[in-house]
Amino acid sequence: MTTSTNTPDKSAIQGLILRGYTHPYSCHFLFNFPDKSDTQAFFKTLFPLVQNAEDWGVNKPTQLLNIGLTYTGIDQLNVLNTSDLAQFPSDFVTGPWSGQSQASLLDYDESAPSTWWGQNFQNQDLHCVVHAYALTSSDMDTLTTFVTTSAATNGIKELFPRAGNQSRLSQCQLPDDEIHFGYRDGISEPGLGISGASTDESALGNFLIGYDTSSIIQPGPTTGNAGTFAQNGCYNAFRVLYQDVAAFNSLLEEQAALAAPVIGQTPEQVQEWVAAKLIGRWRNGSPLMLSPDAPDPATQDSEDFGYVEPNDTSKYKDVVSTAKCPFSAHTRVANPRDEHLTPIEGDTAPRILRRGVPYGTTLTGTTDDGVDRGLVGLFLCGSFSRQFEKIYGWMNSNDFASDFNAYPTPQDAVMGNRNPTKQKNIGTNFVIPVPTAQEPKRTFTMTSMPLLIVTRGTAYCLLPSLPSLRLLAGLTG
């Protein structure tokens, strides 16, 4: 049985779990293990470049890898028997395409699991994801050749995840930490405290398997051979999300023209106001709760704020704050902070670790060029159902706060699935409070919000420990 500890062994943990890399080049390779492939030689070749979580100081590696395995991939490797495999959580076993997970993810129509990966392969055929990072374009080319040659030499089949059956998921060169919709990303992350924080949703024990068995989430398995294999690992919801940039830019342009008379500014000025209200932060990162009127460099990295206002007399003290940040703004839904949650959710909101990069070329303007672009999202957690899927469910149905029981239920302003026929009582309007002394309940409503995000593929992976990867590589000592 694994034991609780307050001193994580960083040499045993994949680096991706404890830090977000800043390498400007990356690629995410997808692989299948055919029956006659030499997986041990494959892992042995890659292992020297697998980055652990130890600090590298000023000597940032020019090339590095991290490796994830799906449940079907672990099964194919024959390192655990049937009873061992049964110890893994059911959400990991059944996969993100299952009814259990889809009850929260709600991927349908364009996002349906049957359409994932450009329909180039079956979801269950994805066994391994190799996350590769490099400092220069030349380093990335060399690393790509290294990884793909190792796969081909050992009979490992590369899977191509994009339409056309050839394109890989390579990082797009956007400004630092920016996504295709023009916002800075990755600002607010769990603190991963390592002592006295078992009741804190941001504590490391809620993400790292077997590290702190008194944590809220208590990731598993923690017993038997499965517990040994999983210890010091972390789960990763690897999700590829297409972003309809033309539709998003059109939405800003159209809604700004309608909101300008309400706000009393020009449509050009109001576009950034609309963009901020949709997300909950200005595009530079300033949260609306701290900088409600304009972006401010002084607050662009701020995380120390909540949604409870001292002058709020509503039942749960989370209504007045909507005048600054709308209830369904993306960052408010994804991280409700001190929002009063419904009793079934407990006192604190779950957190996830976000790693990811944009893919596909950039687009400006409102004309769709037909190019596939979006986000390669790595959402790290200790439990898919209790963290990742719980937050996704909130985005699809904003029912997490007791004081907001409006009918129909609103959705996340950006991530909502936008198909109310698949869910009863779901509305696609986005309400922005614009109160004045004369009209304290005045609002601006964006009606019939368009679909802005389409799921191109999702895989549930385990990021195993370095010792487990050594086992797979047949290395000793």
C-alpha positions in Angstrom: 0.0 0.0 0.0 1.2 3.5 -0.8 1.7 5.8 2.1 1.1 9.5 2.7 4.1 11.8 2.7 4.8 15.5 2.9 8.0 15.3 0.8 7.3 14.5 -2.8 10.2 12.9 -4.7 10.6 15.2 -7.6 13.0 12.8 -9.3 10.2 10.3 -9.6 7.5 12.7 -10.9 7.2 13.8 -14.6 8.0 17.4 -14.8 4.9 18.4 -16.7 2.9 17.7 -13.5 4.6 20.3 -11.3 5.5 23.0 -13.9 4.2 24.5 -17.1 7.0 24.5 -19.6 7.9 27.7 -21.5 9.7 26.1 -24.4 8.4 27.9 -27.6 8.2 24.7 -29.7 6.2 21.6 -28.8 4.5 18.7 -30.5 2.2 16.0 -29.2 2.7 12.6 -30.8 0.0 9.9 -30.6 0.8 6.2 -30.8 -0.7 2.8 -31.0 1.0 -0.4 -29.7 0.4 -3.2 -32.2 0.7 -6.7 -30.9 4.1 -7.4 -32.3 5.7 -4.0 -31.4 8.7 -3.8 -29.2 7.4 -1.4 -26.6 10.3 -2.0 -24.2 12.9 -0.8 -26.8 10.6 2.1 -27.6 10.5 3.3 -24.0 14.2 2.6 -23.5 15.1 4.9 -26.4 12.9 7.7 -25.2 13.6 7.4 -21.4 16.8 9.5 -21.3 14.9 12.5 -22.5 11.9 12.1 -20.1 12.0 15.2 -17.9 11.4 14.8 -14.2 10.2 17.5 -11.8 13.5 18.5 -10.3 14.6 22.1 -10.8 16.9 22.6 -13.8 18.0 26.0 -12.7 19.5 28.1 -15.5 20.3 25.1 -17.6 17.0 24.7 -19.3 17.1 21.5 -21.4 17.0 22.1 -25.2 14.8 19.1 -25.7 12.6 17.1 -23.3 9.7 14.6 -23.3 6.9 13.5 -21.1 4.8 10.4 -21.7 1.1 9.6 -21.1 -0.6 6.2 -21.3 -4.3 5.5 -21.8 -6.0 2.6 -20.0 -6.1 0.5 -23.3 -2.4 1.4 -23.6 -1.5 0.0 -20.2 -3.6 -3.0 -20.9 -1.7 -3.6 -24.1 1.6 -3.4 -22.4 0.9 -6.5 -20.2 2.5 -5.1 -17.1 -0.6 -5.5 -14.9 -3.0 -8.4 -14.8 -6.8 -8.2 -15.1 -7.4 -7.9 -11.3 -4.7 -5.1 -11.1 -6.3 -3.2 -14.0 -9.6 -3.4 -12.3 -8.2 -1.2 -9.5 -8.1 1.9 -11.7 -11.0 4.4 -11.5 -13.9 3.6 -13.7 -13.7 6.9 -15.5 -10.2 6.2 -16.6 -11.1 2.6 -17.6 -14.2 3.5 -19.7 -12.7 6.6 -21.3 -14.0 10.1 -22.1 -16.3 8.8 -24.9 -18.4 6.7 -22.4 -21.9 7.7 -21.2 -20.5 8.1 -17.7 -18.1 10.9 -18.8 -20.3 12.3 -21.6 -23.0 13.1 -19.0 -20.7 16.1 -18.1 -18.6 16.6 -21.2 -21.7 16.6 -23.5 -19.8 16.2 -26.8 -22.3 15.8 -29.6 -23.0 16.8 -33.2 -19.7 18.3 -34.4 -18.0 17.3 -31.2 -19.3 13.7 -31.0 -16.7 11.1 -30.1 -17.4 9.3 -33.4 -15.9 12.4 -35.2 -12.8 12.7 -33.0 -9.2 12.6 -34.4 -10.4 13.4 -38.0 -12.0 9.9 -37.9 -8.5 8.6 -38.7 -8.6 5.9 -35.9 -10.8 4.5 -33.2 -10.7 6.2 -29.8 -9.6 2.9 -28.1 -6.7 2.6 -30.5 -4.9 5.5 -28.9 -2.4 4.0 -26.4 0.3 6.6 -25.8 0.9 10.3 -26.1 4.4 11.7 -26.1 4.6 15.4 -25.3 7.8 16.8 -26.8 9.2 20.3 -26.1 12.2 22.2 -27.6 13.9 25.6 -27.4 14.4 26.1 -31.1 12.8 25.0 -34.4 15.9 23.0 -35.2 15.8 21.3 -31.8 12.1 20.4 -32.5 12.9 19.0 -35.9 15.7 16.8 -34.4 13.4 15.7 -31.6 10.6 14.9 -34.0 12.9 12.7 -36.1 14.2 11.0 -32.9 10.7 10.2 -31.6 9.2 9.1 -34.9 12.2 7.0 -35.8 12.1 5.2 -32.5 8.5 4.4 -33.0 8.9 3.2 -36.6 12.0 1.1 -35.7 10.2 -0.7 -33.0 6.9 -1.3 -34.8 5.0 1.4 -33.0 2.2 3.0 -35.1 1.9 6.7 -35.2 -1.6 8.0 -35.2 -2.4 11.3 -36.9 -5.1 13.3 -35.1 -6.2 15.9 -37.6 -8.2 15.8 -40.9 -6.0 14.6 -43.8 -4.4 11.9 -41.7 -1.0 13.5 -41.7 -1.0 16.6 -39.6 0.5 16.5 -36.0 -0.4 18.7 -33.1 2.4 21.2 -33.2 2.5 24.4 -31.3 1.5 27.6 -33.0 3.8 30.6 -32.5 1.5 33.1 -30.8 2.6 35.8 -28.4 3.6 34.5 -25.0 0.8 32.6 -23.1 -1.8 33.8 -25.7 -4.5 31.7 -27.2 -6.3 32.2 -30.6 -9.1 34.3 -29.1 -6.5 36.8 -28.1 -6.4 36.3 -24.3 -3.4 35.5 -22.1 -3.9 32.1 -20.6 -2.5 30.0 -17.8 -2.7 32.8 -15.2 -4.6 31.1 -12.3 -3.3 27.7 -11.3 -3.5 25.6 -8.1 -0.8 26.3 -5.6 0.1 22.7 -5.0 1.0 23.3 -1.4 2.8 20.3 0.2 2.0 20.5 3.9 -1.0 20.9 6.1 -3.3 21.4 3.1 -5.3 18.2 2.9 -8.6 20.2 2.9 -7.3 22.6 0.2 -8.5 21.8 -3.4 -5.2 23.3 -4.6 -3.0 20.9 -2.6 -0.7 18.5 -4.4 -2.3 15.5 -2.8 -5.4 16.1 -5.0 -3.4 15.6 -8.1 -0.5 13.2 -7.4 -1.4 9.5 -6.9 -0.4 8.0 -3.5 1.2 11.2 -2.3 -1.3 12.3 0.4 -4.0 9.7 1.2 -5.8 12.2 3.4 -6.5 14.7 0.5 -10.0 15.6 -0.6 -9.8 13.8 -3.9 -7.5 10.9 -2.8 -6.4 9.8 -6.3 -6.0 6.1 -6.9 -5.3 3.3 -7.2 -3.1 3.2 -4.0 -3.0 -0.6 -3.3 -1.5 -3.6 -4.9 0.5 -3.8 -8.1 -1.7 -1.1 -9.7 -1.0 1.2 -6.8 2.7 0.7 -7.1 2.5 1.4 -10.9 0.4 4.5 -10.5 2.2 6.0 -7.4 3.6 9.5 -8.1 1.6 9.6 -11.4 -1.2 12.0 -12.3 -4.1 11.8 -14.7 -4.3 14.0 -17.8 -7.4 14.8 -19.8 -5.7 15.4 -23.2 -8.3 17.4 -25.1 -8.0 19.0 -28.6 -10.4 21.9 -29.0 -11.1 23.7 -32.2 -11.6 27.4 -31.7 -13.9 29.2 -34.3 -12.0 32.5 -34.3 -14.0 34.0 -37.2 -17.3 33.3 -35.3 -15.7 34.8 -32.1 -14.5 37.9 -33.8 -17.9 38.3 -35.5 -19.6 37.9 -32.1 -17.5 40.7 -30.7 -18.2 43.0 -33.6 -21.9 42.4 -33.7 -22.6 42.6 -30.0 -20.4 45.7 -29.6 -22.6 47.5 -32.1 -25.7 46.6 -30.1 -24.1 47.3 -26.7 -22.5 50.6 -27.6 -25.7 52.7 -27.0 -26.2 50.9 -23.6 -22.6 51.6 -22.5 -22.4 55.0 -24.0 -19.2 54.3 -26.0 -18.2 53.6 -29.6 -18.5 50.1 -31.0 -14.7 49.9 -31.3 -14.3 50.7 -27.6 -17.1 48.3 -26.6 -15.5 45.3 -28.4 -12.9 44.9 -25.7 -15.5 45.4 -23.0 -17.6 42.5 -24.5 -14.5 40.3 -24.8 -13.7 40.9 -21.1 -17.2 40.2 -20.0 -17.2 36.9 -21.9 -14.1 35.6 -20.1 -14.1 37.4 -16.8 -10.7 39.0 -17.5 -9.4 41.6 -19.9 -7.3 40.2 -22.7 -4.1 41.2 -20.9 -5.2 39.1 -17.9 -6.6 41.7 -15.6 -9.6 40.2 -13.7 -12.8 42.2 -13.8 -13.2 41.9 -10.1 -10.1 44.0 -9.6 -10.1 46.1 -12.8 -13.8 46.4 -13.8 -13.4 49.4 -16.1 -10.2 48.8 -18.0 -7.2 46.5 -18.2 -4.4 47.4 -15.8 -0.8 46.1 -16.0 -0.7 46.1 -12.2 -3.4 43.4 -12.0 -2.7 41.3 -15.2 -1.2 38.5 -13.2 -3.5 38.8 -10.1 -5.1 35.8 -8.6 -6.0 37.1 -5.1 -9.6 38.0 -5.5 -13.1 36.5 -5.0 -16.7 37.1 -6.0 -18.1 38.1 -2.6 -18.7 41.9 -2.3 -18.9 43.4 1.2 -22.0 45.4 0.3 -23.9 42.4 -1.0 -27.1 41.7 1.0 -28.3 38.9 -1.2 -28.8 35.5 0.4 -25.5 34.0 -0.6 -23.6 37.3 -1.2 -22.7 36.6 -4.8 -25.1 38.8 -6.8 -23.6 42.3 -6.5 -20.3 41.1 -8.0 -22.0 40.2 -11.3 -22.0 44.0 -12.1 -18.2 43.6 -12.5 -18.0 40.0 -13.7 -21.1 38.2 -15.2 -22.1 35.0 -13.5 -21.5 32.9 -16.7 -18.1 34.4 -17.6 -15.7 31.6 -18.4 -13.2 32.2 -15.6 -15.9 32.5 -13.0 -17.5 29.2 -14.0 -14.3 27.3 -14.3 -13.0 28.6 -10.9 -15.8 30.0 -8.8 -13.4 30.8 -5.9 -15.6 32.0 -3.0 -18.9 31.6 -4.8 -21.5 30.0 -2.7 -21.8 26.5 -4.1 -24.9 24.3 -4.0 -24.8 21.9 -1.0 -24.0 18.9 -3.2 -20.8 20.5 -4.3 -19.3 21.0 -0.8 -17.6 24.1 0.5 -14.8 24.4 -2.1 -14.6 24.2 -5.8 -12.4 21.5 -7.5 -9.3 22.7 -9.3 -7.4 21.3 -12.3 -3.8 22.0 -13.5 -3.8 23.4 -17.0 -1.0 22.8 -19.5 -1.4 23.4 -23.2 -0.6 25.4 -26.3 -2.4 26.7 -29.4 -2.1 24.8 -32.6 -2.9 26.0 -36.2 -2.1 29.3 -37.9 -3.4 32.6 -36.7 -6.5 34.4 -38.0 -7.6 38.0 -37.8 -11.0 39.3 -39.0 -14.4 37.7 -39.3 -14.0 35.6 -42.5 -13.4 31.9 -41.9 -10.4 30.6 -43.9 -11.3 26.9 -43.3 -8.0 26.2 -41.4 -8.1 24.0 -38.3 -6.8 25.9 -35.3 -7.4 25.8 -31.6 -6.0 24.5 -28.3 -4.1 21.4 -27.3 -5.3 21.2 -23.7 -3.7 19.1 -21.0 -5.9 19.2 -18.0 -4.2 17.4 -15.1 -6.2 16.0 -12.1 -6.4 13.3 -9.6 -9.9 12.3 -10.6 -11.5 12.9 -14.0 -15.1 12.7 -12.6 -14.5 14.8 -9.5 -12.4 17.5 -11.0 -12.2 17.7 -14.8 -15.7 16.5 -15.6 -17.2 18.3 -12.6 -15.9 21.7 -14.0 -16.9 20.8 -17.5 -20.4 20.0 -16.3 -20.6 23.4 -14.7 -19.6 25.0 -18.0 -22.4 23.2 -19.8 -25.0 24.0 -17.1 -24.2 26.8 -14.7 -26.0 25.2 -11.7 -23.3 25.2 -9.2 -24.3 28.3 -7.2 -27.5 28.3 -5.1 -28.4 32.0 -5.7 -28.6 31.6 -9.4 -31.6 29.4 -10.2 -32.7 31.4 -13.3 -34.8 29.5 -15.8 -33.5 28.4 -18.2 -30.1 27.6 -16.8 -27.3 29.6 -18.5 -24.1 28.2 -19.9 -20.4 29.2 -19.9 -20.1 32.2 -22.3 -17.4 30.6 -24.3 -17.3 26.9 -23.6 -21.0 26.1 -23.5 -22.2 23.3 -25.8 -25.0 25.6 -27.4 -27.5 22.8 -28.1 -30.4 23.2 -25.7 -32.4 20.5 -27.5 -30.0 18.0 -26.0 -30.5 19.3 -22.5 -33.8 20.5 -21.0 -34.0 23.9 -19.5 -30.7 25.1 -21.0 -30.5 28.7 -22.4 -28.0 30.1 -24.8 -28.3 33.8 -23.8 -25.5 35.6 -21.9 -26.6 38.3 -19.5 -24.3 41.2 -18.7 -25.5 43.4 -15.8 -25.0 47.1 -16.5 -26.6 48.7 -13.5 -26.9 52.4 -12.9 -28.3 54.4 -9.9 -31.5 55.0 -11.9 -31.7 51.4 -13.3 -30.1 49.1 -10.7 -31.4 46.0 -12.6 -30.4 47.1 -16.1 -28.7 44.4 -18.3 -27.4 43.8 -21.7 -28.3 40.4 -23.1 -26.4 38.6 -25.8 -29.0 36.2 -27.4 -28.5 32.9 -29.1 -24.8 32.6 -28.4 -23.0 30.7 -31.2 -20.9 27.6 -30.9 -17.4 28.7 -30.4 -15.6 25.5 -29.4 -15.6 22.1 -31.0 -14.0 19.0 -29.5 -11.6 17.4 -32.0 -10.6 14.6 -29.7 -10.1 13.6 -26.0 -8.0 10.9 -24.3 -7.8 10.1 -20.6 -4.1 9.4 -19.8 -2.0 8.5 -16.8 1.3 10.3 -16.6 3.3 7.5 -14.9 6.2 8.0 -12.5 9.8 7.8 -13.7 10.2 4.4 -11.9 7.2 3.0 -13.8 8.6 4.3 -17.1 11.9 2.7 -16.2 10.0 -0.6 -15.7 8.4 -0.3 -19.1 11.9 0.4 -20.6 13.4 -2.7 -18.9 15.9 -0.6 -17.1 17.2 -1.4 -13.7 19.1 0.5 -11.1 
